[in-house]
Amino acid sequence: MALKVYFLGTGTSQGIPIIGSNHPVCLSENPKDKRLRSSIWVQWDEIDIVVDCGPDFRQQMLISKCSKIDALLFTHEHADHTAGLDDIRPFAFKVGALPVFSLARVLENLAKRFDYIFSNKNKYPGAPSVITNVIDPNKPFIVASKAITPLLVTHYGLEVLGFRFGPFAYITDMFSITDEEVEKLAGVEVLVVNALRIEPHPSHLHLDAAIAFTQKICAKRNYFTHISHHLGFHDEVQSLLPPNIHLAYDNLIITI
């Protein structure tokens, strides 16, 4: 089994640099301090899966040279994870309706915001089409013969999905997780989880909480994502982390 993960974006909702900001991290010339909104592209054998489709989606597809998507998974409905949905058009024009997967609540929200994509009534010929698939958070779902395990976490009281792809797990926008969901991570080899900033936050893990979570899961390799400028400079923070914990950065590729 071959599994490759491309980090399309590793930033928080505003990205880094933030528009108009004079914060030192926003002014950094280090490419690793420049972060688009969080998303990943998973290549699992011959299957191509993208998790989240934020406002930087078009740019991310061009930079990564991603030319095929077999499924698009949504963690939740917030704009930094969904606002680029219209830019799936080139993929839909190639292969037809694109399969999208998420919680029922999320798909209903997207159908309201992007009704011209989800509705087949008086369909504009230039609009993309999707095939909706509702995820039951209590059981795995199938994408082109691959079983993916949903991971239910909370984000300021909102239920948000993470996903386990065999030996790899991806969680973003998490503040808390139940013991039952933690059990789904048993034996995972590579874990990605959000680490927003140094100080505690009401809807995201902060750095110490993210480190504690990796120690609880005991994956061989750990990567932090959904990072804000308040976490600090990439190289400085990385130098303080344990050897098996890494700050992810845009266009990082890992293989498992």
Rosetta blueprint (number, residue, H / E / L):
1 M L
2 A L
3 L E
4 K E
5 V E
6 Y E
7 F E
8 L E
9 G E
10 T L
11 G E
12 T L
13 S L
14 Q L
15 G L
16 I E
17 P L
18 I L
19 I L
20 G L
21 S L
22 N L
23 H L
24 P L
25 V L
26 C L
27 L L
28 S L
29 E L
30 N L
31 P H
32 K H
33 D H
34 K L
35 R E
36 L L
37 R E
38 S L
39 S E
40 I E
41 W E
42 V E
43 Q E
44 W E
45 D L
46 E L
47 I E
48 D E
49 I E
50 V E
51 V E
52 D L
53 C L
54 G L
55 P L
56 D L
57 F H
58 R H
59 Q H
60 Q H
61 M H
62 L H
63 I H
64 S H
65 K L
66 C L
67 S L
68 K L
69 I L
70 D L
71 A E
72 L E
73 L E
74 F L
75 T L
76 H L
77 E L
78 H L
79 A H
80 D H
81 H H
82 T H
83 A L
84 G L
85 L H
86 D H
87 D H
88 I H
89 R H
90 P H
91 F H
92 A H
93 F H
94 K H
95 V H
96 G L
97 A L
98 L E
99 P E
100 V E
101 F E
102 S E
103 L L
104 A H
105 R H
106 V H
107 L H
108 E H
109 N H
110 L H
111 A H
112 K H
113 R H
114 F L
115 D H
116 Y H
117 I H
118 F H
119 S L
120 N L
121 K L
122 N L
123 K L
124 Y L
125 P L
126 G L
127 A L
128 P L
129 S L
130 V E
131 I E
132 T E
133 N E
134 V E
135 I L
136 D L
137 P L
138 N L
139 K L
140 P L
141 F E
142 I E
143 V E
144 A L
145 S L
146 K E
147 A E
148 I E
149 T E
150 P E
151 L E
152 L E
153 V E
154 T E
155 H E
156 Y L
157 G L
158 L E
159 E E
160 V E
161 L E
162 G E
163 F E
164 R E
165 F E
166 G L
167 P L
168 F E
169 A E
170 Y E
171 I L
172 T L
173 D L
174 M L
175 F L
176 S E
177 I L
178 T L
179 D H
180 E H
181 E H
182 V H
183 E H
184 K L
185 L L
186 A L
187 G L
188 V L
189 E L
190 V E
191 L E
192 V E
193 V E
194 N E
195 A L
196 L L
197 R L
198 I L
199 E L
200 P L
201 H L
202 P L
203 S L
204 H L
205 L L
206 H L
207 L H
208 D H
209 A H
210 A H
211 I H
212 A H
213 F H
214 T H
215 Q H
216 K H
217 I H
218 C L
219 A L
220 K L
221 R E
222 N E
223 Y E
224 F E
225 T E
226 H L
227 I E
228 S L
229 H H
230 H H
231 L H
232 G L
233 F L
234 H H
235 D H
236 E H
237 V H
238 Q H
239 S L
240 L L
241 L L
242 P L
243 P L
244 N L
245 I E
246 H E
247 L E
248 A L
249 Y L
250 D L
251 N L
252 L L
253 I E
254 I E
255 T E
256 I L
